[in-house]
Amino acid sequence: MERLIRSHPSAIMVSLINEPFPMGKREEAALYVTDADKGSRHLYREELEAFFIAARQAISIENPDRVVKNVEGDYDPPTLNGLSDFHCYPMWYTNHALPVGKLHKGFLPVLKAGWKTGCGEYGTEGLDNYVVMRERYPRDWLPESDDQVWMPDKIVRSQTFSMHGDWFEEQNNLQDWIRESQRHQAFATRLLTDALRRRSDRIVSTAIHLLIDAWPAGWMKTLVGVDRVPKPSYFAFQQSLEPLRVNLRSDRWKAYAGETVAVEAWVLNDAAHDLHGYKIVATLRKADQAIAAFELEVDAPPVLPTPAGIIPVVVPQVRDREPFFVDALLLDDGGRPVNRERLELEAFERVAEGQPSAAFETGTDQAQGVFCSLEDFTQSKAKLLDQVAAGARLWVQVDEVKELEIDKVRITVKAMNGLFFLARSQEEASTRDFKPDDFSFWYSSQTGMIDFIATRHLDCDCLTPLLFTYRKPGFSEFASGVKQKLPVVGKLKIGRGELILSTLDISGRVGMNPILDRFLKKLKETP
């Protein structure tokens, strides 16, 4: 193989195996595994390592200059020699490698102390462009008309149907599925690429999976279609890879007017020279109005990411909710512009009435508007249910339980992969006025980062879902049609009132996430 490709200028590196799943050391594996259950290619890890050494030596004989990476996406890193590598799909295969909130914050998967590493794959799927689908797909994969109800389960081997529910709401026609899947792909491409570049002190090689496709629908994680027409993610990737750029990062994307939000300013320098005398000029803007300005001195070493400082952004005053922006300009030592970036955040008007920070106080005589723990509910169950039946609405947190029975209705609480996004009911008054992505990427004051919005869901046919995720088919499971909704917040009608049951993770989020506060306030209002 090396003889075949050694004269090809496009072959810059070879790797020997993709994502091996070895069972570990022979003596450990012998305790619980048979020979038939060995890891990749029936090799124990030490046998695989011996193969790496032999293969590298054979390659070196044929081409001493060849760069070799033993493993792409190693689930038992690192190798005895050569560059270690991990694959990272936290915004598609949810929490793969590590949760995306941690990656955005600056965490990495576990590495051996002192080692550098590569990230040989990351990315998400985005459906092919409309023209590719209409011109090249089999007709039985597509609807006859664009307004006809359609699901991407018709596309052979498409993952969008099974995976999208962790990231965006279910659509019902061809154009909407293309738009939303490509929107998520572009968003994830930018967020993940930026996060990996900010850790290029340890990550010394990356590859998005995949740049261009060789066949329509062959692998829709690609950024460019078979016809070489880019998807939106291509341009997000291009902008993220500017060799010298300013980068803005924050863990809070929505905040109240008057709050101070910390925005990190970074210089991402792939050049072989330092940036002594450079500076960042940042401007806080609402619409076209400049509100405040900041200046940070830059002294960045070559080929490294450098945190230049924190911009203390005071959220501007708004009516209801409005976007605002932090614009950053990187200037060289002669004051010439080098690169610019805009960070879009959202400001919310804080309404004094019914402060949500006090929404979880219990012990009141009336259940109207009360939010309580399962323990409080259990202690006063009969009294509270009577009040609900009389017309009250009661929110009960049911995190620490596996099963409960209320008014002869049995509800099971089931663990699930931690989620950063929930869909909202478009029919219910308490949720329909929110935007499709409002219930996503919330900040936790307990962990100081974007963290899971839910780790459990409710299983009960009698519950009406308010906030929910979707039942996700397994990789080998065929599924089609509208997916089952798994409530994270659901309501149970009792008499003239409503019992709201929730596994939503609200700890450390009330008062810090305006969408959550508005949702709780809506539920406190009279049914």
N, C-alpha and C positions, 0 to 999 in steps of 0.2 A: 504493500500500500504506500509506503514512503517513497519507493522508487517511482510510483505512478504520479505522485503529487508534488515531488520535491522541486520540479521546475515551474510550478504554477505560482505566479506572484500573489494570487488571491488566497492561497493556503498559508496563513500566517502562524497557525498553531494546530496541534493535534491533541485530542484527549482520548483516553483509552476505554472509558466506560461511563455510562450515564446513570445517575441515581441508583447505586448499588444498595441492596438491603441485606448485608451479611448478618449472620447470627452472632457475630462477636468471636471471641477466642474459642479454640477447639475444646479446651477443657471445660469452659463455661457452657457451651452449647451442648456438650455430650450429656448434660444432666437432664435436658428437657426437649431435645430435638433428635429426630432420626436423620439418616443420610438423605432421605428423600425430601426433607424440609430444610436443607442447607440454604444459605443465602444465594446471592447472585451467581448464576452459572454454576451452582453447586460447589461454590468455593467458600471455605471459611475465610475470615478476614486475613489471617497470616498467609494463606495460600494466594489470596488476591494481591496482597502486597508483593509477594514473590513474583507474580505475573507482571506487576508494574515495573519492577526492576529489570526483568528480562526483556520486556517490550521496549523500555527506554534504551537499553543497551543495543538492541537490534536497530532501533531508529537512529541512534547515534552513529552507527557504522555506515548507514546509508546517507545520513545528512547530519553532520556534527553541529550544524547551526539551528536545527529544528527546536522550537519552543514546545515543550510537552507539559500538559496539565493532566496528571493521572486520572482524575475523576471530575466529572461534571456533576455537581449537586450531591455532595457526599453526606450521607446520613450517619456516618461514623467517623467524623474527621478527627485529626488531619491524617494524611498519608505519611509514610516514613520519610519520603523525600518528595520534592516538588510542591507546587502551590496547592494549598487547601482551597475548597470551593463549596459554596452553598447555593441552593436555589431558594427563591423568595417570592411567594405569591400571596401575600397577606390580604390583598384587595380582590382576590378571586376565589382561591381555595382558602376560605376565611381562616385567618390567624396562622397560615402556613409560615413556618420559620419563626415568626413572632408576631404578636398583634400589631396592626398598623399604627396604633397610637404610640406604642413604644418605639417603633422604627422612626416615626416622625419626630419623636422626642430626642433621638440620638442613640438608642439602644441597638445592639447587634445580637445575632444568635451567639451562643457560647463558642468562644474561640480558645485555642490553647494560648497560654500566656506568652506574649512576645511575638506571636505569629501574625503575618499579614494574610490576607485571604482574597479570593475572588468571589463574585456573585455571577454565576454563569447563566442564570435565567431569572427573569422576573417579568411581570406584565399581567394583562387581563385580556379577555376576549371582547372584540367589538365586531358586530355583524358586518358582512360585506356591504359595499355601497349599493344603492338601489339599482344602478345601471348594470352592475355585475350580476346581480340576482336576476333581473328581468331578461338579460341577454344570454346568460350562460347556465342558469339553474334548470334542472328538470321541471317541467310544468307542474307535476304533482307535488312539488315542494312548496309551491306558492299559491296565494289566493288568485282567483280570476280577476278581481278588482281590488284597488288599493283600500277601499273602505270596508271590505269584507273582514269579518272577524278571523284572525290568524294568529297562530303561535309558532315560535321558532323550533318547536319539537319536530316539525316537518323536515328540518334540515338534518341530514344524516351526520351524526357525531358533533353537532353543535352543542356547546355547553351553556349557552345563554339561557335556555329554558330552565335548566336545573339549578344554575348557580346565581342567577340575577337577584333572587329574592333577598339575599344578604346585603344588597347594594342599591337596588332601585325597584320601584313598584312595577307590578305586572302590567303590561300594555295589551292592547287587543287588536292592533292592525300593523301591517308591514312597515309603514313609514315611521310610526311611533317606536316600534321595536328597534329599528335601525338608529333613529335619533338618540334614544336613551342609552342603548348599549354603547354607541360610539362616544356619547358624552361621558359616560363612566370611564371608558377606556382612556380618553384624553386626560381626564381629571386624575386617574390613578397613575398614568404614565408620568405626569408632571410631579405629583407628590412623591412617588417612589424614587424617581431619578434624582430629584433634589435631595431626598433623605440619604441616598447612597453616596452622592457627591459630598455631602457634609461630613461623611465618615471615610473619605478617601485617605485619611491618615492610617486606616487599617485595611480598607477595601481598595485593592490596587488594580482590579479589572472587573468590568461589568459587561453584561450583554442582555439587552432586552429580547424577549422571546415573543415575536419574531419580527424582522423588519419587512420582508416582502414574501408574498405567497407564490408558490409555483403552480397552483391549481385553484380554481374557484371553490370556496367552502372547504378547502383542504385543511386549513388550520387558521381559524379566525382570530387568533391572538396577534396576527400580523398587523402592522401599521400601514401597509401599502397593499392594495389589491392586486390580483393577477394581471390586471390591465395597467398596472403601474400608476394608478390614480391614488394619491394619499388619502387616508382617513384623517380626521382632526387630530388624532393622537400623534401622527407623524410630526406635525408642526409643534405640538407640545414637547415632543422628544427633542426636536431640533433646537428649540429655545433653551431647554434645560441643559443642553450639551455645549453651549457657548463656552469656549476654553477659558475665558476670563469674564466673570460676571458677579454682580451683586445679587444676594439672595436674602429674602425676608421670610422669617418663620415665627409663627405664634401658635400656642395651644388653645387660644380662645378666638373663635371665629365670629361669635355673636356676643354682644355685651350691652349693658345699659348705658345710656347717656350719663356722662359725668364720671364713669369708672375709668381707671387707668389700666390699660392693657399693655403688657410687656411684649414688644416685637423685637426679635433678635435680628441683627444685621450681620450677614456673613459675606466674606469674599471667597469665591471658589476659583482658585488659581491653578490651572493646569500648565502654565508657562514655566520655563526653566529659569526665570528671573524673578527677583523679589519686587515688591510693590512699595518700596519706601517713598513716602511723600504723597501717596494717594489719599483720597478722602471720599467719604460717602455723604451726600447731601440728600436728606429725606424731607418730604413735604406731606403734611396731613391735609387731605382734601375731602370736601363733601360736594358732590356734583362738580362744578367747575370752580368752586370757591376754595382758595388756599386758607387754611385755618392756623397752621403752625409749621415751623421749620426746625430741623435738627441737623447737626453736622457731627460726623465722627471721623477722627483721624485713622488712617489705615497704615499698618506696617506689616505686610504679609510676606511670609517666606515663599520660595518657589515650590510648585507642585504639591501644595497642601491647602486644605480648607482653613480659613481663619475667622473666628468670631470677632467682629469689629466692635461690638458693643450692643447695649440694649436701648431701644427707642421707647421711652415712656409715653405711650399714646393715650391722651385723654379723649374719650369717646365723645363726639360732638352731640349737641342737643338736636333732637329730631321730633317729628310728629309721627306717632305710631311706630313704624320701622322703615329705615332707609339704609342703603349701602353707603359706606365711606371707604376711603382709600389711603394707603400709605405709598407714596411714590418715592423710589430711591434712585439716585443717579451716582454712579461710580465715576470719579474724575481722576485723571492721572496726575503726575507731579507737576505738569504744566497747566492744569486746570481744564484739560480737554476731556469731553465726555467719552467714556469707554463702553459702558453698559448701563442699562436701566431696567427696573422691575417695578411692577405694581402689585401690591397685596390688597385684595378686596375683603373687607370685613362688613359686618352689619350692626348698626346701632338701633336700639329699641328705647322707646319712651317708657320710663318707669311710672307706673300708675300707683298712686299712694293708697287707693282704696283696696282693702283685702290683701295686704302684703303676703305673698306666698311663703315667706320665711317663717310665718307663724301658722302655716296651714296644717301642721301635724300635731298641734296641741290637742290633747284628749282630756276627757273628764267632764265635758260639758253636759248639761242636762238634755239637750236636744241633739239629735244626730244630724240635723240639717247642716251640710257643709263640713262634717267631721271627717278627718282622715286618721285612721288608727292602725295600730299593729294587730297582728293576728292574736297576740296574747290579750290585748285590751278587748278585742272583739269577743274572744272566747269567754272572758270573765263576765261580760254583760250581754251575752248573745241574745237571750230572749227579749230583753228590753230594747236592744238596738234593732232587732228584726221587726218588732212591733212598730217602731218609729218609721222604719223603711216602708213597711206595709201601709202606713198611714200617709206616705207621700214623700218621705225624706230620701236623700241620696247619701250613701255611705261608702267611702273608699277604705278598703282593707288590704294591707300589704301581706302577702302570703308567701314570703320568700323561704322561710325555714320550715317547710313542711312538705311531705310527699303526697298527702291525700287529705281531703276534708269533705265533710258533708254539711250542706246548708239547705234548710227547708226541703229535705228529702232529695236534694240534688247532689250527686257525688262528683267532685272535681279532683283531678289528678294534676300534680305539679311535676313537670318533667324537666330534667337538665338538658341543656343544648349548648352548642358552641357559642362562645361569647360573641355578641353582635354589636356593631356600631351603627346600624340602621334598622328602623322599623317602618313598615308601611302604615298608612292611616286609613280608616274607613271614610269613604267619600259620601256615605249616606247619613252618618250620624252627625247630629248638630254639634257635638263636642269636638269633632275632629275635621269636619269637611272644609272648614275655612282655612286650615293650615296648608302650607305648600308641600309638594311631594317629598322634598328632602329636608323638611324641618326637623324631623325626628331622627337626626343623624349627627355623628361626630360631636357629641356633647363633651364638655370639659368637666373633669372631676377635681374638686378642690382637695380631695383626700389623696389622690395620687399625683396631682400637679400636671396632668396631661389629659389628652383625649382618651377616654376609656370606654369599656363595655357599657352599652345602654341596657342590656339584658343578658342573663345567662340561663333563664328558665322560661318555660311557657306553660300555659294552662290547657288541659285537655278535658273538654266537656262540650257536648253537643248543644247544651242549653245556653251557653254563653254567646252573646253577641260581641264579636271582636271590635274593639275601638282602635287599639294599636296591635299590630300582629306581624309575624314573619310567615313564611310559606313553608309547607312541607317540601323538603329538598330530596329528590330521588337520589339513590346511590349511583355510583359510576356504572355499575353493571345492570342497573334497574331501568326498564323501559317505562316511561310515563308520558302522558299526553293530556291535553286539555287544561282547563282552569285548575290551578293547584289549591290544595286545602290550606285554609288560613289557620295559623296557630296563634291564638290570642296571647299577648303579653299583658295587655289590659283589656278586660272584657266585662260586660255588664250582665247582670242577672235581674230580670224583672220580678219583683216581689210586691204583690198588691198594687198600690198606686205609686210605689217608689222604685228605686234602683239600687242594687248592691254592686259596687265597682270593685272587682278583684284585680289585683295587680302584682306582677313580678318585675315591674319596671325598676331599674336600679336608680333610686332617687337620692341615695345617701351621698352627701357631698356635692349635690347638683342643684338643690333648691336654692333660689336666690342668685345662682351663678349662670343659669341657662334660661334666658327669657322665654324660649318656646315652652319649656317645662312649666315655668311659672304661669304662663298664660293658659296652658292646658289645665293645670290644677285649678286655676281661678274659674274657668268655664265649668268644671265639674262641681265647684262649690255653689254655683248658681242654682236656683230652683229648677228642678226637672220640668 
